[in-house]
Amino acid sequence: MIDHATLITYILIVLGFVFIPGPATLLTMARAVSSGTKVGIATGAGIAAGDLIHTSMAIVGLSAIIATSALLFSIVKYAGAAFLIYLGIRAMLDKAPVELNGGAPAIGAGRAFRQAVLTEVLNPKTALFFLAFLPQFVRPEHGSIALQLAILGTVFVLLGLVSTVVFAVGAGRLGNLLRRHPAVVKWQGKVVGTIYCAVGVRLALQER
């Protein structure tokens, strides 16, 4: 099983990810602003469902790699660390325009959920993120790899769902804030980028 120190570190890092406005948050808020809180929550639930699918695929793929070769798993971890650092640098450099169009056509909760699931599942960056991020907190000596990945993925999805629900409920006020102060979104990219880089460096400096 996952030791407490690793799990607490993981949760703190994930909280930093999910409670800083990112693409999933902005999509949820846009839906909530244009179509209501219920549709915003449905969008967040769809994103969570898509992330569960990515978690399942990561579990199957990474478990197979570990069962085949410990060396391959180490390669995957270090490649993942490099990818996280790359994402961090991109997040710090990229411009992040605020796209919260309150005038967008309203849609139903069911349709919003389906669209969010499809959008998240078909996002290759999300798939790569799960493959790169989850292994950083897996310790083969602590037991079942699949179980550790399942716990880590589920925690990520649940915290992400909580954050999108919070943002959907407060979308009106927060949406207005982001539209008036786009620098808020600009700084979130720098903060998220720093977290990405920190996770990557953490692995590079980790003792064997």
C-alpha positions in Angstrom: 0.0 0.0 0.0 0.9 3.6 -0.3 2.8 5.0 2.7 1.2 8.0 4.4 3.9 10.5 3.6 3.7 9.7 -0.1 -0.1 9.9 -0.1 -0.1 13.2 1.8 2.4 14.7 -0.6 0.4 13.5 -3.6 -2.8 14.9 -2.2 -1.2 18.3 -1.6 0.2 18.4 -5.2 -3.2 17.3 -6.7 -5.0 20.0 -4.7 -2.6 22.5 -6.2 -3.6 21.2 -9.7 -7.3 21.0 -9.3 -8.0 24.2 -7.4 -6.1 26.5 -9.7 -8.2 27.4 -12.8 -7.1 25.3 -15.7 -8.8 24.1 -19.0 -11.2 21.7 -17.3 -12.2 24.4 -14.7 -12.7 27.1 -17.4 -14.9 24.7 -19.5 -17.0 23.9 -16.4 -17.3 27.6 -15.6 -18.2 28.5 -19.1 -21.0 25.9 -19.1 -22.3 27.1 -15.7 -22.3 30.7 -16.8 -24.1 30.1 -20.1 -26.4 27.2 -19.1 -26.7 27.2 -15.3 -25.1 25.5 -12.3 -26.6 22.1 -13.0 -25.0 22.0 -16.4 -21.7 23.2 -15.0 -21.8 20.3 -12.4 -22.7 17.9 -15.2 -19.7 19.1 -17.2 -17.4 18.5 -14.2 -18.9 15.0 -13.7 -18.2 14.3 -17.4 -14.6 15.4 -17.0 -14.3 13.2 -13.9 -15.7 10.2 -15.9 -13.2 10.8 -18.7 -10.4 10.9 -16.1 -11.5 7.6 -14.7 -11.2 6.1 -18.1 -7.7 7.5 -18.5 -6.8 6.1 -15.0 -8.0 2.7 -16.0 -5.9 2.8 -19.2 -2.9 4.0 -17.2 -3.3 1.1 -14.7 -3.5 -1.5 -17.4 -0.5 -0.1 -19.4 1.8 0.7 -16.5 1.0 -2.6 -14.7 2.0 -4.5 -17.9 5.2 -2.5 -18.2 6.2 -3.2 -14.5 5.4 -6.9 -14.9 7.6 -7.0 -18.0 10.6 -5.1 -16.8 11.7 -3.0 -13.8 14.1 -1.2 -16.1 11.3 -0.2 -18.5 9.3 1.1 -15.5 12.2 3.2 -14.5 12.5 4.5 -18.0 8.8 5.4 -18.0 9.1 7.2 -14.7 12.1 9.3 -15.9 10.4 10.0 -19.3 7.3 11.0 -17.3 9.4 13.4 -15.2 10.9 15.0 -18.3 7.4 15.3 -19.8 6.1 17.0 -16.6 9.0 19.5 -16.6 8.2 20.2 -20.3 4.5 20.8 -19.4 5.6 23.1 -16.6 7.7 25.2 -18.8 5.0 25.4 -21.5 2.4 26.3 -18.8 4.6 29.2 -17.6 5.3 30.5 -21.1 1.9 30.0 -22.8 -0.7 32.7 -22.8 -4.0 31.6 -21.3 -6.9 33.6 -22.6 -10.1 33.6 -20.6 -12.9 32.0 -22.5 -16.0 32.4 -20.5 -18.7 33.4 -23.0 -21.9 34.0 -21.0 -23.7 34.4 -24.3 -23.1 30.9 -25.5 -26.2 28.8 -26.4 -27.6 26.9 -23.4 -27.5 23.1 -23.5 -29.0 20.4 -21.3 -27.1 18.6 -18.4 -27.1 15.3 -20.2 -25.6 16.7 -23.4 -23.0 18.7 -21.4 -22.0 15.5 -19.6 -21.6 13.5 -22.8 -19.6 16.3 -24.4 -17.3 16.6 -21.4 -16.6 12.8 -21.3 -15.8 12.7 -25.0 -13.6 15.8 -24.9 -11.6 14.5 -21.9 -11.2 11.0 -23.3 -10.0 12.2 -26.7 -7.5 14.6 -25.2 -4.1 13.0 -25.7 -2.4 15.4 -23.3 -4.6 14.1 -20.5 -3.6 10.5 -21.4 0.0 11.4 -21.3 -0.4 13.3 -18.1 -1.8 10.3 -16.3 0.9 8.1 -17.7 3.6 10.6 -16.6 2.1 11.7 -13.3 0.8 8.6 -11.5 4.1 6.5 -11.6 6.0 9.2 -9.7 4.2 8.1 -6.5 4.2 4.4 -7.1 6.6 2.2 -5.0 6.8 -1.4 -6.3 8.2 -2.5 -2.9 4.9 -1.4 -1.3 2.7 -4.1 -2.9 0.3 -4.2 -5.8 1.2 -1.7 -8.5 -2.3 -1.8 -9.9 -3.9 -1.1 -6.5 -1.5 1.9 -5.9 -2.3 3.3 -9.3 -6.0 2.8 -8.7 -5.9 4.7 -5.4 -3.8 7.5 -6.8 -6.1 7.9 -9.9 -9.3 7.7 -7.8 -8.0 10.4 -5.4 -7.1 12.6 -8.4 -10.5 12.2 -10.0 -12.4 12.8 -6.7 -10.5 15.9 -5.8 -10.9 17.1 -9.4 -14.7 16.6 -9.2 -14.9 18.5 -5.9 -13.1 21.4 -7.4 -15.2 21.6 -10.6 -18.4 21.4 -8.5 -17.1 24.3 -6.3 -16.2 26.3 -9.4 -19.5 25.5 -11.1 -21.5 26.8 -8.1 -19.4 29.9 -7.9 -19.1 30.4 -11.7 -21.0 33.6 -11.9 -18.8 35.6 -9.5 -15.6 33.9 -10.4 -16.3 34.1 -14.1 -16.8 37.9 -13.9 -13.5 38.2 -11.9 -11.6 36.3 -14.5 -13.1 38.3 -17.4 -12.2 41.6 -15.6 -8.7 40.4 -14.5 -7.2 38.1 -17.1 -3.9 38.4 -15.2 -5.4 35.9 -12.7 -5.4 33.2 -15.4 -2.0 34.3 -16.6 -0.6 33.7 -13.1 -2.4 30.4 -12.7 -0.3 29.1 -15.6 2.9 30.1 -13.8 1.8 28.4 -10.6 0.7 25.2 -12.3 3.9 25.2 -14.3 5.9 25.5 -11.2 4.1 22.5 -9.7 4.7 20.4 -12.8 8.4 21.2 -12.8 8.7 20.6 -9.0 7.2 17.1 -9.4 9.6 16.3 -12.3 12.6 17.6 -10.4 11.4 15.7 -7.3 11.8 12.4 -9.2 15.2 13.4 -10.7 16.6 14.0 -7.2 14.9 11.1 -5.5 17.2 8.6 -3.9 17.0 5.1 -5.1 
